[in-house]
Amino acid sequence: MGEEPAELISSRANYEKALEQATTPIHQKYLEHLKRLQGKFTQENNLDAALAIRAEIEGIEKQLELGIEAARVTLNVEPTEEESLQEWLQGREFRWEATSVKEVILTFKGDEVRVVADGREIMEKEYEIVSPMAFQFEWGSNDMNTFTIADGKRDFTRFMQGSRSTHGGTIHARSGR
């Protein structure tokens, strides 16, 4: 398969945005219900039930914080696929032009990604493989970035959860490891 057309990338971003807008009220309603149940069980002094509900609330809140909707299909990644993507990333650089800087470059070492903007390191973070062709890491507070690699493995799409925007860049063989 060749590279993904821009129309597909744009359509996917619109789909994900619509999915989020549709599921957010459902998540909020579920959280409100769980909080009422937790209050009920606390008043009844049923602490085991209240703690179980609290764990569910925390799980849903974490999903919302990370931008992973419960209704979204999750790909199961076999360890061998995860390892092979992680190994492949070690020899690559992800590059794009940002609004305020000329060039941003991601490089990888083990399970950490290094972010350099215009030749200056701005952060080093752990990243997580989320599918055979995608990884993510927290760029800043409440801003999870997901990078999806195109089939040709020469381009990528970056979805920024905090700003709800998407853009792309190129993938290059890494010079000097």
GUVOMI-202393 format. One record per residue (C-alpha): residue number from 1; residue in one letter; x negated, y, z. Coordinates in nm, 4 decimals. Last residue first. Layout:
<pts>
<NUM 'A' <X Y Z>>
...
</pts>
This chain:
<pts>
<177 'R' <-2.3153 0.7276 1.6629>>
<176 'G' <-2.4475 0.9399 1.3789>>
<175 'S' <-2.1994 1.0105 1.1001>>
<174 'R' <-1.8531 0.8732 1.1636>>
<173 'A' <-1.6648 0.7530 0.8597>>
<172 'H' <-1.3925 1.0081 0.7933>>
<171 'I' <-1.0208 1.0360 0.8760>>
<170 'T' <-0.8187 1.3317 0.7515>>
<169 'G' <-0.5534 1.5543 0.9020>>
<168 'G' <-0.1845 1.5826 0.9651>>
<167 'H' <0.0811 1.7940 1.1307>>
<166 'T' <0.3749 1.7436 1.3612>>
<165 'S' <0.5542 1.9641 1.6104>>
<164 'R' <0.7603 1.9130 1.9241>>
<163 'S' <0.5434 2.1609 2.1182>>
<162 'G' <0.4853 1.9322 2.4154>>
<161 'Q' <0.5262 1.6088 2.2169>>
<160 'M' <0.2551 1.6838 1.9637>>
<159 'F' <0.2825 1.4406 1.6740>>
<158 'R' <-0.0429 1.4029 1.4798>>
<157 'T' <-0.0236 1.2373 1.1392>>
<156 'F' <-0.3234 1.0591 0.9966>>
<155 'D' <-0.5233 1.0268 0.6788>>
<154 'R' <-0.7915 0.8023 0.5285>>
<153 'K' <-0.6664 0.4711 0.6708>>
<152 'G' <-0.4821 0.3952 0.3448>>
<151 'D' <-0.1827 0.2801 0.5488>>
<150 'A' <-0.1597 0.6133 0.7309>>
<149 'I' <-0.2839 0.6320 1.0909>>
<148 'T' <-0.0393 0.7609 1.3506>>
<147 'F' <-0.1823 0.9902 1.6199>>
<146 'T' <0.0396 1.0535 1.9226>>
<145 'N' <-0.0239 1.3584 2.1382>>
<144 'M' <0.1312 1.3806 2.4854>>
<143 'D' <0.1765 1.7402 2.5990>>
<142 'N' <0.3345 1.7647 2.9454>>
<141 'S' <0.0072 1.8921 3.0991>>
<140 'G' <-0.2587 1.8837 2.8350>>
<139 'W' <-0.3724 1.6668 2.5469>>
<138 'E' <-0.2390 1.3465 2.7011>>
<137 'F' <-0.3473 1.0582 2.4837>>
<136 'Q' <-0.2019 0.8507 2.2041>>
<135 'F' <-0.2885 0.5753 1.9601>>
<134 'A' <-0.1331 0.4477 1.6401>>
<133 'M' <-0.1811 0.1909 1.3609>>
<132 'P' <-0.1485 -0.1463 1.5380>>
<131 'S' <0.0833 0.0183 1.7908>>
<130 'V' <0.0503 0.2168 2.1161>>
<129 'I' <-0.3296 0.2036 2.1655>>
<128 'E' <-0.4032 0.4238 2.4666>>
<127 'Y' <-0.6517 0.7086 2.4967>>
<126 'E' <-0.8730 0.8102 2.7860>>
<125 'K' <-0.9771 1.1738 2.7716>>
<124 'E' <-1.2762 1.3939 2.6886>>
<123 'M' <-1.2109 1.7621 2.6495>>
<122 'I' <-1.3028 2.0925 2.4859>>
<121 'E' <-1.6398 2.0074 2.3337>>
<120 'R' <-1.7622 2.3019 2.1241>>
<119 'G' <-1.8579 2.2594 1.7558>>
<118 'D' <-1.5561 2.4466 1.6199>>
<117 'A' <-1.3231 2.2416 1.8384>>
<116 'V' <-1.4520 1.9088 1.9743>>
<115 'V' <-1.2250 1.6450 2.1289>>
<114 'R' <-1.3807 1.3258 2.2667>>
<113 'V' <-1.1660 1.0130 2.2874>>
<112 'E' <-1.2193 0.7498 2.5529>>
<111 'D' <-1.1405 0.3783 2.5477>>
<110 'G' <-1.4846 0.2774 2.4233>>
<109 'K' <-1.6377 0.5790 2.2538>>
<108 'F' <-1.4234 0.7672 2.0059>>
<107 'T' <-1.4593 1.0891 1.8085>>
<106 'L' <-1.1920 1.3550 1.7504>>
<105 'I' <-1.2790 1.6652 1.5474>>
<104 'V' <-1.1036 2.0034 1.5395>>
<103 'E' <-1.2026 2.2522 1.2696>>
<102 'K' <-1.1533 2.6218 1.1953>>
<101 'V' <-0.9958 2.7173 1.5255>>
<100 'S' <-0.6863 2.9199 1.6248>>
<99 'T' <-0.4214 2.7579 1.4077>>
<98 'A' <-0.5915 2.4212 1.3795>>
<97 'E' <-0.7719 2.2576 1.0898>>
<96 'W' <-0.7957 1.8816 1.1062>>
<95 'R' <-1.0470 1.6027 1.1557>>
<94 'F' <-1.0358 1.2456 1.2903>>
<93 'E' <-1.3813 1.0895 1.3091>>
<92 'R' <-1.4379 0.7177 1.2683>>
<91 'G' <-1.6796 0.4387 1.3686>>
<90 'Q' <-1.5407 0.3757 1.7171>>
<89 'L' <-1.1842 0.3912 1.5800>>
<88 'W' <-1.2263 0.0540 1.4079>>
<87 'E' <-1.3214 -0.1135 1.7368>>
<86 'Q' <-1.0132 0.0309 1.9085>>
<85 'L' <-0.7969 -0.0785 1.6169>>
<84 'S' <-0.9470 -0.4304 1.6338>>
<83 'E' <-0.9058 -0.4490 2.0107>>
<82 'E' <-0.5423 -0.3468 1.9931>>
<81 'E' <-0.4761 -0.5952 1.7130>>
<80 'T' <-0.6467 -0.8736 1.9109>>
<79 'P' <-0.4518 -0.7788 2.2231>>
<78 'E' <-0.1226 -0.8218 2.0372>>
<77 'V' <0.0747 -0.5015 2.0054>>
<76 'N' <0.4484 -0.5252 2.0577>>
<75 'L' <0.6092 -0.2383 1.8717>>
<74 'T' <0.8564 -0.0373 2.0758>>
<73 'V' <1.1943 0.0478 1.9278>>
<72 'R' <1.3234 0.3825 2.0531>>
<71 'A' <1.6286 0.3694 2.2807>>
<70 'A' <1.4214 0.4080 2.5971>>
<69 'E' <1.2764 0.7304 2.4619>>
<68 'I' <0.9009 0.7681 2.4919>>
<67 'G' <0.8287 1.1383 2.5291>>
<66 'L' <0.5706 1.0896 2.8003>>
<65 'E' <0.7736 1.2900 3.0521>>
<64 'L' <1.0921 1.1147 2.9416>>
<63 'Q' <0.9351 0.7738 2.9935>>
<62 'K' <0.7987 0.8849 3.3324>>
<61 'E' <1.1443 1.0072 3.4367>>
<60 'I' <1.2959 0.6734 3.3324>>
<59 'G' <1.0403 0.4773 3.5357>>
<58 'E' <1.0749 0.7067 3.8376>>
<57 'I' <1.4524 0.6641 3.8338>>
<56 'E' <1.4197 0.2842 3.8098>>
<55 'A' <1.1781 0.2809 4.1053>>
<54 'R' <1.4221 0.4967 4.3028>>
<53 'I' <1.6997 0.2481 4.2227>>
<52 'A' <1.4941 -0.0365 4.3670>>
<51 'L' <1.4127 0.1781 4.6717>>
<50 'A' <1.7824 0.2540 4.7341>>
<49 'A' <1.8705 -0.1156 4.6986>>
<48 'D' <1.6036 -0.2183 4.9497>>
<47 'L' <1.6980 0.0711 5.1804>>
<46 'N' <2.0625 -0.0295 5.2261>>
<45 'N' <2.1279 0.2225 5.5061>>
<44 'E' <2.4796 0.2855 5.3686>>
<43 'Q' <2.3842 0.6528 5.3315>>
<42 'T' <2.0701 0.5483 5.1418>>
<41 'F' <2.2744 0.3169 4.9207>>
<40 'K' <2.5137 0.5997 4.8283>>
<39 'G' <2.2325 0.8486 4.7698>>
<38 'Q' <2.0518 0.6026 4.5409>>
<37 'L' <2.3744 0.5410 4.3536>>
<36 'R' <2.4243 0.9165 4.3011>>
<35 'K' <2.0634 0.9453 4.1800>>
<34 'L' <2.1164 0.6546 3.9398>>
<33 'H' <2.4267 0.8191 3.7906>>
<32 'E' <2.2425 1.1493 3.7412>>
<31 'L' <1.9528 0.9621 3.5783>>
<30 'Y' <2.1915 0.7783 3.3424>>
<29 'K' <2.3567 1.1071 3.2407>>
<28 'Q' <2.0151 1.2636 3.1768>>
<27 'H' <1.9006 0.9668 2.9667>>
<26 'I' <2.2190 0.9766 2.7582>>
<25 'P' <2.1882 1.3541 2.7123>>
<24 'T' <1.8268 1.3077 2.5916>>
<23 'T' <1.9144 1.0276 2.3473>>
<22 'A' <2.0617 1.2327 2.0630>>
<21 'Q' <1.8038 1.5109 2.0736>>
<20 'E' <1.5226 1.2551 2.0901>>
<19 'L' <1.6609 1.0600 1.7959>>
<18 'A' <1.7009 1.3819 1.5974>>
<17 'K' <1.3375 1.4748 1.6659>>
<16 'E' <1.2181 1.1246 1.5744>>
<15 'Y' <1.4185 1.1338 1.2497>>
<14 'N' <1.2858 1.4799 1.1602>>
<13 'A' <0.9272 1.3591 1.2187>>
<12 'R' <0.9950 1.0476 1.0080>>
<11 'S' <1.1394 1.2592 0.7266>>
<10 'S' <0.8332 1.4857 0.7297>>
<9 'I' <0.5946 1.1895 0.7135>>
<8 'L' <0.8042 1.0282 0.4408>>
<7 'E' <0.8167 1.3511 0.2392>>
<6 'A' <0.4396 1.3933 0.2738>>
<5 'P' <0.3927 1.0595 0.0963>>
<4 'E' <0.2288 0.7771 0.2915>>
<3 'E' <-0.1004 0.6656 0.1428>>
<2 'G' <-0.1109 0.3557 -0.0709>>
<1 'M' <0.0000 0.0000 0.0000>>
</pts>
